[in-house]
């Protein structure tokens, strides 16, 4: 039987993380949106001053998935929360328990850090992921709509008087 293990990512994992990011983007039909480079990943996710973290899941010593997360804050709870930015398991390793193991490890981190929430987003068309998350007891948050500023709109707002 294959053995799964999860470890914190380090700078040596930057190329691996970028590979997983690109594979995830292909799955999400957004490969053209990936702008990250290996150096950017090394600095922003696993760099000394990074506030972002990553986990690597391995099966028998071979990397098969990753999770990128950071801590946010809830003024209502007066506590930090853990936000899962990305979760990805290679296609040939899906169904092996890797995704659940990564989520379990993140839940442990959230509990150890006394987080009030563990949250993430999922694309509305990604039924396999939605079914998986709901099988773990996660519930969709329908009362909130996510908004985003990028590119010129972001620069315009920043430059407004």
C-alpha angles and dihedrals in degrees: 000000000000119000121223121207132178126206139171113266120243137193091276088063095061095103091045092050091049090050090052091046090054093047090050091049090053090051090049091049091243105103090130090063097062109108098158121118129201090256092050090051091048091053102037103039108025102016122121094256097037119128089196124085137195137201125206120210116207132189113205089342096309119114111244104161150357145206127208118200145162139185122258130177138244115206089192093057096032088225142101120258130207115237120198108213099179137006120181136168121184113254095247091053098049112119091029094104094255095122092048091047091053092048091047091052091049090049089052090052090049092050093045090051092046092240117177094212144022109202142168141160129243129194111256092234095051097098096165090057093043091051091047094050093046090050087062093052098262116145129208117246103224098169095070127067118200119231130193138192117200141156118356095357089057092047091047093054092046091052096045116116 
